[in-house]
Amino acid sequence: MINFTLLGAGRIGKMHAKIISEHEDANLVNVYDVNQEFASQVASDNKANIAKSAMDAVQDENVDAVLIASATPTHTEYLIMSSEADKPVLCEKPIDLDINKVNECRDRISGSTNLIQIGFNRRFDKSHASLKQAYSNGEIGELEKIIITSRDPSPPGLDYLNAAGGFFRDTTIHDFDLSRFILGDDPIVEISAFGDNLFDENAKIANDFDTAMFILRSKAGVLIHINNSRRAVYGYDQRVEIFGSKGMMISGNQTPTSVRKYTDTHTSSKEPIYNFFIERYEQAYKDQLNEFIASVKSKSKSKVTFEDGRNALILANAAYESQNNKKVVSIDFS
Ligand SMILES: NC(=O)c1ccc[n+]([C@@H]2O[C@H](COP(=O)([O-])OP(=O)(O)OC[C@H]3O[C@@H](n4cnc5c(N)ncnc54)[C@H](O)[C@@H]3O)[C@@H](O)[C@H]2O)c1
């Protein structure tokens, strides 16, 4: 049984608390959030203690592992705290929005062998992961293209936009990571990014984008097209396509059931696709935790490393450089 401390009891922290509590090999011991109301609600829902401080919660000798789901600017501090306490940690993406803070954190934890897994949950989606597996097995031959469509159902509020750190670092970062995951050993070498403001007034006020497209190229020449929007009236649009010399594979949108309806106005219609990430990626969040628990128990290496988190941020930063300077940007992961 792995005993967890949860840091951060907001939107995603609440979800992680439930997944930990329901897991047969995990137990939620402590919850800490600067917002005491959130902490006490999540603690009482999951029969956990409310910790007085993050330090108390992490250093608690009854705790085996830490899940960081607090606001992004707190992640590096909590990663260092957990590593210094030798507590394996599953940390939500992004590690931070500032590459200097990420590098400082990397220096601080460089001597540690403590397990760190970054929360790129989409790697654990069975459909997306099956594309990677098929490519690795040679089923689509030489990989030539990856096409990722990732659109949110509706734009977030201004408060979220002001705190999130920008579309590319907060949202596209998942797609940058998924591209790297599918490519495996073949690194991304250049990127061209286009952001736009087509419909969301709040995005304009926050100096952010509501629409974006990216073209990336890998060292082996694979072209990757990522397209994002903060609005899709039909739900959370999550599709991945890989195309190669022996064929194509698509991980399509999912609906809660496979029912199809035929009426006098439709030949075939399905119910709406899942509305947002908590529903669409429910299985992936659970398998992400399964992977983490298995790594803690077997003391094996992380499959989604700190470097994966850092590299995804480097791609997001290069995307901003490309957008701002209207040029193709070479990627330097060093
Ligand atoms: N992997 C995913 O699919 C996914 C989805 C959503 C959010 N996230 C990430 O999860 C993190 C949280 O996002 P959210 O949507 O739950 O945000 P949120 O604003 O709902 O929750 C953040 C929580 O952190 C708390 N907090 C702030 N400072 C703190 C501190 N110093 N110590 C402890 N708690 C503190 C806040 O009070 C709040 O309850 C972000 O890094 C975000 O990028 C990941």
Ligand as a Chemical Component Dictionary entry (heavy atoms), coordinates in Angstrom:
data_LIG
# 
_chem_comp.id                   LIG 
_chem_comp.type                 NON-POLYMER 
_chem_comp.pdbx_formal_charge   0 
_chem_comp.three_letter_code    LIG 
# 
loop_
_chem_comp_atom.comp_id 
_chem_comp_atom.atom_id 
_chem_comp_atom.alt_atom_id 
_chem_comp_atom.type_symbol 
_chem_comp_atom.charge 
_chem_comp_atom.model_Cartn_x 
_chem_comp_atom.model_Cartn_y 
_chem_comp_atom.model_Cartn_z 
_chem_comp_atom.pdbx_ordinal 
LIG N1  N1  N 0  -2.662 16.918 -16.703 1  
LIG C1  C1  C 0  -3.763 17.576 -16.950 2  
LIG O1  O1  O 0  -4.560 17.175 -17.775 3  
LIG C2  C2  C 0  -4.058 18.831 -16.187 4  
LIG C3  C3  C 0  -5.344 19.363 -16.230 5  
LIG C4  C4  C 0  -5.606 20.500 -15.470 6  
LIG C5  C5  C 0  -4.610 21.087 -14.712 7  
LIG N2  N2  N 1  -3.362 20.555 -14.720 8  
LIG C6  C6  C 0  -2.291 21.175 -13.941 9  
LIG O2  O2  O 0  -2.565 20.958 -12.552 10 
LIG C7  C7  C 0  -2.198 22.096 -11.773 11 
LIG C8  C8  C 0  -3.427 22.603 -11.026 12 
LIG O3  O3  O 0  -4.408 22.980 -11.966 13 
LIG P1  P1  P 0  -5.956 23.131 -11.565 14 
LIG O4  O4  O 0  -6.689 23.232 -12.839 15 
LIG O5  O5  O -1 -6.342 22.097 -10.565 16 
LIG O6  O6  O 0  -5.914 24.565 -10.875 17 
LIG P2  P2  P 0  -6.777 25.093 -9.641  18 
LIG O7  O7  O 0  -6.580 26.566 -9.623  19 
LIG O8  O8  O 0  -8.169 24.561 -9.691  20 
LIG O9  O9  O 0  -6.065 24.419 -8.384  21 
LIG C9  C9  C 0  -4.806 24.802 -7.918  22 
LIG C10 C10 C 0  -4.823 24.677 -6.416  23 
LIG O10 O10 O 0  -3.506 24.955 -5.924  24 
LIG C11 C11 C 0  -3.689 25.633 -4.681  25 
LIG N3  N3  N 0  -2.461 26.300 -4.302  26 
LIG C12 C12 C 0  -1.978 27.508 -4.717  27 
LIG N4  N4  N 0  -0.785 27.771 -4.111  28 
LIG C13 C13 C 0  -0.530 26.691 -3.329  29 
LIG C14 C14 C 0  0.544  26.354 -2.471  30 
LIG N5  N5  N 0  1.596  27.164 -2.307  31 
LIG N6  N6  N 0  0.495  25.169 -1.826  32 
LIG C15 C15 C 0  -0.552 24.314 -1.982  33 
LIG N7  N7  N 0  -1.605 24.605 -2.763  34 
LIG C16 C16 C 0  -1.579 25.773 -3.433  35 
LIG C17 C17 C 0  -4.855 26.571 -4.931  36 
LIG O11 O11 O 0  -5.422 27.033 -3.726  37 
LIG C18 C18 C 0  -5.784 25.656 -5.724  38 
LIG O12 O12 O 0  -6.666 24.955 -4.897  39 
LIG C19 C19 C 0  -1.617 23.104 -12.771 40 
LIG O13 O13 O 0  -0.223 22.976 -12.793 41 
LIG C20 C20 C 0  -2.193 22.670 -14.107 42 
LIG O14 O14 O 0  -1.373 23.004 -15.214 43 
LIG C21 C21 C 0  -3.074 19.438 -15.416 44 
# 
loop_
_chem_comp_bond.comp_id 
_chem_comp_bond.atom_id_1 
_chem_comp_bond.atom_id_2 
_chem_comp_bond.value_order 
_chem_comp_bond.pdbx_ordinal 
LIG N1  C1  SING 1  
LIG C1  O1  DOUB 2  
LIG C1  C2  SING 3  
LIG C2  C3  SING 4  
LIG C2  C21 DOUB 5  
LIG C3  C4  DOUB 6  
LIG C4  C5  SING 7  
LIG C5  N2  DOUB 8  
LIG N2  C6  SING 9  
LIG N2  C21 SING 10 
LIG C6  O2  SING 11 
LIG C6  C20 SING 12 
LIG O2  C7  SING 13 
LIG C7  C8  SING 14 
LIG C7  C19 SING 15 
LIG C8  O3  SING 16 
LIG O3  P1  SING 17 
LIG P1  O4  DOUB 18 
LIG P1  O5  SING 19 
LIG P1  O6  SING 20 
LIG O6  P2  SING 21 
LIG P2  O7  DOUB 22 
LIG P2  O8  SING 23 
LIG P2  O9  SING 24 
LIG O9  C9  SING 25 
LIG C9  C10 SING 26 
LIG C10 O10 SING 27 
LIG C10 C18 SING 28 
LIG O10 C11 SING 29 
LIG C11 N3  SING 30 
LIG C11 C17 SING 31 
LIG N3  C12 SING 32 
LIG N3  C16 SING 33 
LIG C12 N4  DOUB 34 
LIG N4  C13 SING 35 
LIG C13 C14 SING 36 
LIG C13 C16 DOUB 37 
LIG C14 N5  SING 38 
LIG C14 N6  DOUB 39 
LIG N6  C15 SING 40 
LIG C15 N7  DOUB 41 
LIG N7  C16 SING 42 
LIG C17 O11 SING 43 
LIG C17 C18 SING 44 
LIG C18 O12 SING 45 
LIG C19 O13 SING 46 
LIG C19 C20 SING 47 
LIG C20 O14 SING 48 
# 
